[in-house]
Amino acid sequence: MTWTPTNTDRIRLAGRISGLNGEGALDVLARARALEARGRRVAHVEVGEPDFPTPPHIVEAGARALREGDTRYTPAAGLPELRAAIAGSIEARGIPATPEQVIVTPGVKPALFYSALATIEPGDEVLLPDPGFPMYPSFTRFTGATPVPYGLRPDDRRPDVDEIAELITPRTRVLFLNAPHNPTGGSVDAVTVERLAELVERHDLVVITDEVYGRITYDDNHERAPSLAALASVRERVIVVDGFSKAYAMTGWRLGYAFVPLAIAERMAMLAVNGHTCTATVAQRAGIAALTGPQEAVRDMVAEFRRRREVVVSALNRIPGVTCPTPAGAFYAFPDLRKALAPTGTRIEVFADRLLEDHGVAALAGTAFGPRGAGHLRISFAAGREALDHALSGIRSCLEAL
C-alpha cells in the first residue's frame, strides 16, 4: 500500500515518502484482530512469528538488566559484549569477523534500511527478488533508485542467476539476496553462491544479504544456509543483515544487526546515531544470552518446524488444483493455487479476502510480495498445530465454495 496525497493535506510531504509501501502481513493481522474482537475465531498463518516462547535464560537476562537498572544509553553500534558475541557467531559460519564490523539495531528492518541508505544512490538500479520481502523495493524507491525484480527458479525457488545476469546494466549497483527466502522458503546452495559471487565481482556490485532465517534450514548436512560473505573474493562487497526474532522467538524484543566491511563500519554507525541513538539495553543483554547460552531451544524449534512443514505441504498437495514445493528453509509454504482458481477466474487477492472473512483464515496473497506471486498464497507454519489444522481445512473449504 502506498500513500497518495489529498487536497485536505495541510503539510506538504517530501515526494520520497510516497514511494514507501507497507507490509501486507501487518495489514492482514490488523483485519484479523478486528474480526476476533467481534468474536470470530481466526487462524493466524499470516505473520512470520514463532508460537514458541522466548527461551527462559534469554528472558532472565533481560529481566536481570531491568532489576539491576541496566537501562541506560549504550554506544550507538551496540554493547561491546554483544558485538563480540555476534562477531563470534559470524566466525562460526566461516566468515572472518571483528566486533568493529557489527552495528546493532532495533530489529532487522533498520539494519536493512541503513544498508540501503549507505550504498544506494539516486538513479541506481537495484536487483531484488520477486516474490520477495516488500521492504526491499520500498527502501530502494526511498533512496531514489529503481527496483529491478529478478525471479526464482520454479523447481527449487533458488535465485535465478541466469536472469540476474541478464538484468545487470551499467546502472546496477546493489543486489538484495534473501536465503532462506521469504515468502517461498527457497534457499541457496554452494553452486548458486559461487555463481552469484562471480557476477558480483565482475560487475562491481554490493550485496545486501538478509540472513534472518539462516538458522531455520532443513538441510541435514548444514545448520545454516550458505552465505556469500564466506567467499573471500567478494567479502568486502557484502553486508550481512541478521537478527534474533526468528531463531530465538524474540520478535517483540526488536534486536537485529548489520555485519559490514570494516571500511564502511564508521559511517554505518553514524546512521545508527542519526536513526535511533542506540538499541534498548535490555534487548541487547538478552541477545548476549541468546548467542552465548544453550542452543537446544533453537534446534528443538527447527525440528518442530520441520514436522509442521511435512504436515502442511502434504495436506496442501492433496487439495485438487494446488501444488506446493517443499520449502528448504524459513517457515513458510507458498502453494500455487492457479489451477484451482482458474475455472472461476478468481484472483488470489479475492480468494485471500474470502478465506479470512468467510472461513476465518488469515493468510497472505502472494502478490503482497510482488507481481510474480500471483496465484500463490503464503502460509506461515510458525503458527501452532491447531491453527494450521484450521487453516488447511479453511483453504480446502474456501476452494470448494468457489
C-alpha angles and dihedrals in degrees: 000000000000128000120250121196119237134202090253095061109116096190119062106222126207113268093238090070092066090063094062118099132196130238116263095213092061092047092052091044090056091051091047092051089052090054091049090051087060091054100265122141112234130186107218108215094137102085128065096230124130113234089217121104119246106269112268097241089056092049090049092053090055093044091050090054089054094047093049095046093247091153105112133113117294129197110291093246092051142265111319090232092054094045089052091049091049091048089051092051090050092050088053086063090059094260118125107235143172127195089244089068093059123093113187116212138183094258134335096280095069089050090053092045094049090047090054093046091049097050111026124080128195108273095028122126118231124200115219136164123265113226090035147127105307094225092070095069091036093057091042094055090046090060091053094252130125121250112226110193122216126192137233126241108263095222100055104001094237118146111285098240093184091057092045089054091052093050097054114108133169087271095056109115112157137031119204112208126185120185126193083034135231119237104011104040090232119143141182134262132205093269093052091048092051093048091049091049091055091054093046093052095043094050099036094240132166117227124211103193117193106207101167090125093045095115093048100078130133097208105124091209098053136043091204137035114253117269128217088218089069090071112089093208093068104019094112090054097053131091113192116206119193142148149181102252101093107031096041099033090243102135095137095045089072102215127152141136147203121227106204140176109274091242092069101031095099093052092046089053088053089057087054090052090052097040108043110347091226142338118263110279092222092058091047092053089050089050092055089053091048094055100037100037132074116311099201092104091059093049092046092050093049090049090054091047088053090054091048090048091058092049094048098044093046093049094047093050090054091061110095112252095013125111124183124181116214110260116237094207148349116050104273133109115202107193122189110232098173096111091047093049098040099084092060097032090233114165117227091242090057091046092051090050092051091045090059101037099040104027105027097240118134107203133143129253109235090236088071082078098045141299093288089064090072113134093017133105127208115221121184112214089190082093118094126270094258092053091047092051090050091047095049091048091048093051092052092046093048092052091048090050090057 
